[in-house]
Amino acid sequence: MSSYDGLLEQARAEIDEISVEDAHEMLREGGEQVQLVDIRSRGHMALGYIKGAALIPADELEMTVHHLLPDKSEPVLLYCESGHRSLFTALTLKEMGYTRVLAMAGGMTAWREAGYEVENRTLLTQDQLTRYSRQMLLPQVGVDGQFKLLNASVLLVGAGGLGSSAALYLAAAGVGTIGIADFDRVEKSNLNRQVIHASGNTGKPKTESAKEGLMRINPDIRVITFYERMTPQNIADILKDFDILLDGSDNFRTKYLLNDAAFFAGKPYIFGGAVRTEGQAAVFFPKEGGPCLRCLMPQPPPQDLAPT
């Protein structure tokens, strides 16, 4: 039976191992794109990682790498804590058909000793790294994107059919602060489509019921409720503490009020509407040069154009 050192030497014979200096230069130059992957435990990742790395523990990499790197000819650079496990994991990827797998000698320990930058301003807890690990595989999200989500705030007006689904997905994705405004109570007839509400909450304010549903989905977030109707008198004061306004209302009057409030606050307004089996969605953000709802339809249409 081969010794551990012998197995390491066998792995080094088959895998290209590069120094932290060469790895740093490769990442700094930004020439040929290489996918950097941190394969340490999530406990180690929570203490800091190399900027731009995808965070996938070694025992999960084999199952998820095809999502991250569908093209097996693309280069991938692995690092672990000491540089040993990355060699064995690189060997596994090579056996899976990946043709350009590199391992960083010395791992994160050598990177730190060399004085190179360690990303920790976006420090996530071990629980957060686990909870959001799948969506952080998406290049459009990554660790930095997840941190932005955790620090984002969304005001959702309406906890009915539109708002229920939106709120649940915002919470599951890790949007850190969700405001819910609604002045209605849960009715039994709501339950077939307003999926955030439970049967036992019939008669409760929708805001209270929705908060319970969101905290069941993700206790890591903060939920603020506003059990009141949105009016020209209160909308500006409520909206000022949120980044984005999301419309789950069911009438034109409220939609135009939300559009106007977002316009004057310089914040994105996410429009949503549904009638029976048809729906519409749009993003209005005039501050970034786009139109607002009134640019498309200056006046609210008659309410009878939206039958229930």
N, C-alpha and C positions, 0 to 999 in steps of 0.2 A: 504494500500500500504506500502511495506517495506521501511524503510529508507535506505540511502546509507550505513550507518554503519552496518545495519542489513544484507544487501546484501553481504557486505564484510565478515561478520562472517559466512554466509551460504557458501560462496566460500571457506573460510578457513577450514570449516568442511569437504569439499569434496576433497580439493587439498593439497598435501604435500608441505608445505612452509618451505624452508630451509634458514638459516642465510647466510650472505655474507661470514662469516668465513668458514662455511661448504661448500659453493659453491667454494670458493677459494681452499680449500683443495681437493675437488673432482676434480677440473680442474688441480691442480698442480700434483696430484699423477699420473694422466694419466692411471688409472686402467681401469675399465669398461668405454667404450666410451659413452659419453653423448653428445648430440647435443645441443650446447648453441645457443639460439636465442634472438637477440635484437629486441624487438617489438616497439621501440619508433618511433617517427616521424623522417624523414630523416634529418630535421634540427638539432635535438638532436644528431643523429648519426654522423653528420659531425663535431661535437665538440669533438668526442672521443667515443670509445667503448671498450669492453673487447676483448682481443686478442682471435681469434678463433671463434668468434660469427658469425653466419649468420645474415645478416641485412635484416629483413623483417617487415615492419610496421604491427601493429596488424590488421588493416582493410584489409590487403592483405594476411595475413597468412592462412586464411581458404581456399583461392583459390590456394595457392602455396605449402602448407605443404606436400601434397601427392607427390610432386616432390622431396622435401628435405628429407622426411621420409616415404618412401613407406612401410616400416615395422612398423606397429602401435604398436609393442611390444618394440621397441627401446626407451630408455629413452631420454627425452627432457627437458631441463631447460630453462625457459623463464625469461627474466627480462625486466623491463620498467624503467621509471625514478624514481618513488617513491615506487613501489612494489604493487600498487593497480591494475592497468590494467592487469598486468601479471597474477593475480589471476583469473580475469574474462576470459581472453583469454585461460588460462590453462583449465578452466571449459569447454569452447567451444570445445577445442581439445579432452577432455575426452568424451564429448557427441558425438564426431565424431568417437570414437572408440579407441583413443590412450590410452593405459593402464598405462603408466609410465610417467606422466607429473608432473614436479616440477616447482615451482615458487620461485624466489629469494626475500626474504623479504627485504624491504627497497630500492630495485632496484639500479640503477646506483648511486643515491645519497649516499646510505649507502656504496657502493663499494668504492667511492671516499673518503668518510669520514674515512674509514678503512685504507686508504693509499695504496690500491692495485693499481697495474699498469693499466694505461689506454692507450690503443693503439691510438696514434695520429700522429705517424711518417708517416703513410700512409693515411693522412687526405684527404678525397675526398670531393668535394663540394656537396651541396644538389642536384644540377643539375646532377652531375656525378653519385651520388648514385641512382637517379631515372633512368637515361639513361641506366646504366649497371646493373640494379637490377636483371634482369632475368638471365643473365649469371653468376652473382655472386652467384646464388643459386647452381651452379655446384660445387661439392666439389673440383674438379680439378682447379677451378678458385678462388672463394672466394674473399674477399676484398684484401688480399695481392696479389693474382694473378692479379686482375684488376689494382692494383697500378703498378705492373711490366709492364703490357701492356701499361699503360699510359706513362711510362718512357722508353719504348722500341723504337728502331728506325729500320726501314727496308728500304733497297734500292731495289726498284723494277725496273728491266731492261726490258723494253718493255711494252707499254700501248696498246697492241692489244687484241686479243681474250683471251689469258691466263691472261695477266696483268690486263685487265679490271675487271674481276670477282674477282681476288685476291685482287686488290686494294680496291674495294668496301667493301669486307668483313673485311679487315684489318681496314679500317676506321670505319666501324660500330662497330667493337669489341673494338675500343678505343686504337689502337696502336698509341702512341703519336706523332711520327714523321715518315712520309712516304716520301721517295725520289722516284721520277719517272724520269727515263732516257729513252728518245726516240728521234729519229731525223726525224720522219715521220710526215705527216699531215693527218688530218681526211678526208677520202673519203666517198662518199655516200655508196659505196659497203662494207664499214666497219660496217655500222650501225646495220646490222642484227645479228652480233655476238659480236661486241666489245661494250658491253652494257654500258660502262661508258660514251660514247660519245653521244651527242644529235644532232639532225638534223641541228639545227642552228649553229653548230660548224664545219660544213663541210668547209674544207680549212684551219682551224686553226691548229697550232702545236698540236700533240696529248698530249704533256705534259701540255699545257695550258688548253685544253679541259678536260683532266683527273683531273686536279686540281679543276676546277669548279665543276665537278661531285662529288669529294670527299668532298668539302666544303659544298655542298648541303646535303650530307649524314650526316656529322658530323663537325660542325664548331669548335668543341673543340680541333681538332688536328692541327698539323703543316705539311704543304706539301711543299717540296723543289723540284724544277724541274731542269732537266738537258737536255736542247734541243741540244743534240749532240750524235754522235755515240760513243759507248764504244770502246776504243782502248788500246793497251798496254801502251800508253803514259799517258792516263788520268784515267784509272780505279782505280789504287791504291789510287790516291789522292781523288777521289770521295768516294770510299768505306770506307776510314779510319774513317769517322764520323758516320758510321752506325754499328749496332750490327749484322744484318743478311742480306745476299744477296739472293734475290728471283728472279729467272730466268723466265721471261715471253717472252724470245726472240724466234725467229722463224728460226734460222739457227745454224748449228753445230759449225761454226767458233766462234760465239759469246758465245755459251754455254761452249766451252772449255776455252775461255778467262776468263769467269766468274769463272769457276772451279779453274783455276790456280790462279786468283787473290784472291779468298777466301782461298785457300790453304796457300798461303804465308802470308796472313793477319791473319790466325788462326781463321777464322770466319765461321759459318755455311753457306753452300750453298744449297739452296732449288731448286732442279732441277724440271723443268716441261716441258713437250712436248706433242703436240697433232697433229695428222694427220687425217683429216676427222673425223671419229667416234671413233677413238682410241686415248688413251692417256697414259702417264706415269708420275709418280711423285716419287721423292726420296729426302732424306736428306743426304747430305755428310758433315761430320764434323771430318776430320782426327785428329784434336787436341784432340778429346775425344776418340781416338783409332779406329775410323771407316775408311772406304776407301774413296777415292775421285773418281771422274768420270773417271780419267785416269787409276785407278786401275782396273776398269771393262772393259773399252775400251781405250787402250793406245793412239790410234789415231782417229781423227774424221772420221766417215764413209763418203762416197761420198754423196754430197748434193742431188743427184737424188734419194736416198733412202727415202727422205722425200718429196714426191710430194705434190703440193698444191691442 
